[in-house]
Amino acid sequence: MNKQKLVNLCVLFGVAAVLVAADLLLKIWAADNMVGEPVRTLVPGVLGLTYLRNTGAAFGFLANADWGRWVLTIVKIVLMAGLLWYYNRLPLERRFWLIRIPIILIFAGGVGNLWDRVLLGYVRDMLVFLFVRFPVFNLADIFVVVGCFVGAFVMFFVVKDFPG
């Protein structure tokens, strides 16, 4: 592995570590302060804080299946390995950083939720939209969603000749 690829991987793991730490700190705070408490408003009419243990995947999928925890864990590990492989395969040209950034976000979100699922058996969710009925989510979920949207935008509209 050449020096630049090593630097790129260090950036991925360094930034991802900071994002995962932020996610885990918010989860710890919510678990310590929000269990059994009413929703606290963060942004009036927009965003609030609560606490929920999510044993399933998105929108509660597989929530009541004990085997679902391990299926979700295996799928997530495979997907994150694929992200690492693709990230490392990207050309070293500067313009491909626009693709690397969303990969880092998705990877960090995956690690944050995987951490909970493996160590606790559930994912801690605490953010809730106040203006619409929507499932409770966490910072890691935000990283994944933003990373997916930004990545799709970059791949379709900015760097059209990305390596497939």
N, C-alpha and C positions, 0 to 999 in steps of 0.2 A: 504494500500500500504506500502510495507516495505521500509526501508531507502535506500537500493541500487537501487530499481526501481525509487525512487524519485530523487536520484542523476543522474541516467541515463536520466530521463526526463529533469532535469535542464541542463545537458550537451547538449541534443538535442536543447532545446530552446535557450541556450546561444550561441552555435556555429551558429545556424540558424540565430539568431539576428545579429551577426557580418557579416555573408554572405549576408543577406538581406540588411543591411546598406551599404555594399560595392556596391551591385547592384543598390540600389536607389541613392546613391551618384553619380555613373557613369551616371545614367539616367538623373539626375538633371543637371549635368555638360553638357551632350550632348544637352539637351533641351535648356540650356542657351547659348551654344556656337556653336552649329553645325547646327541649323535650317537655311536652305537656303545656306549653305556653301558647297564647293566642298569636296570630300572625302580627309581626311588627312591621310597620311601614318603613321602607327605605326611601322610596320616591313616591310621594302621595299620588294615588290613583294609578300607579304604574307597576311598582315592584315592592315585594315584601319578603320577610324572612320567616321561616317556619322550620319544622324538622320532620323528616319522614324517612323511614327505612324502606328502601326499594329492593325487594328480593328478586325482581324480574329484570327484564331489559326495558327498552324504550316503551313507554305507555303501559307498563306492567306486564308485557309479554313474558310468558313463562313464570309468572310470579308465584304460582302455587306448585311448581314442579321442582322437587328437590334435585333432580338430575339436571335441571336447567342451569343451575349455578356452574356446574362443570362444563357443560356444553358451551355456555357463554364465555367461560374462561379460556377454553381451548380455541374457540373461534377468535377471540380477541388477541390471544398470543400469536396465532397464525397471521392475522391481519397486521399486527404491529411488526412482526418479522418481515412481512412483505413491504411495509413502509420503509423499514431500515434498509432493506435490499435496494429498493427503488431510489431512495435518498442517496445512497452511496454510489449508485449507478449513474446519477445525473452528471452531465458534463460540468467541467469546472468553470465554464464561462460565467461571468458576473450576472447576466440576465436570468440564469437559472435559479438565482436566489429567490426570485418571485415564486418559484415552485417549492423551494426548500422551506420557506416560512410556513405555508399552510401544512406541510408535512410535519413540521415541528409541533404546531398547534394540535393536530390530530393525534400525534404520538403522545404528547403530554396528557391530553384528555383521556386517552386510552389507558395510560399508566395510572392516572389518578383514580379512575373507576375500577381498574383491575386490582389495585392495592386494596380497596375496600372489599371487593367481591371475594378475593382470596383470603384475606385476613379476618374479615368479619362475617362473610356469608351474605352480605347485602351491601348496597351502595347508599351512602348518606346523601340525601337531597335536602335542600333548604331554601331555594329561591323560588318565588311564586309570582306570576303576573297577577296584578290586581284588576286589570281592565278586561280580562278575557278568561274563560274557563280553560285552563291548560295544566298539564301535569307539572308537579314540582320537579325542579332540576337543580343542578349544581354547577360549579365553576368548570369542572372537567367537561360537562356536557356543552357548555358554551364554547370551550376551546375546540371541541370536535365539530360542532355545527359551523362556527366561523371559519375554521380551517377548510371544511368541505366546500362552503360557498366561495371563499376566496380562491381556493385551489381550482375549482371549476371555472370561475371567471378568468383566472390567469391562463389556464390551459386552453380555453375556447376563444378568448379575445385578445390576449397579450402575447404569450409565447406559443404561437400556433404550431411550431415545429418541435414541440417537446418530444423527448425520446419515449417511445411506448414500450 
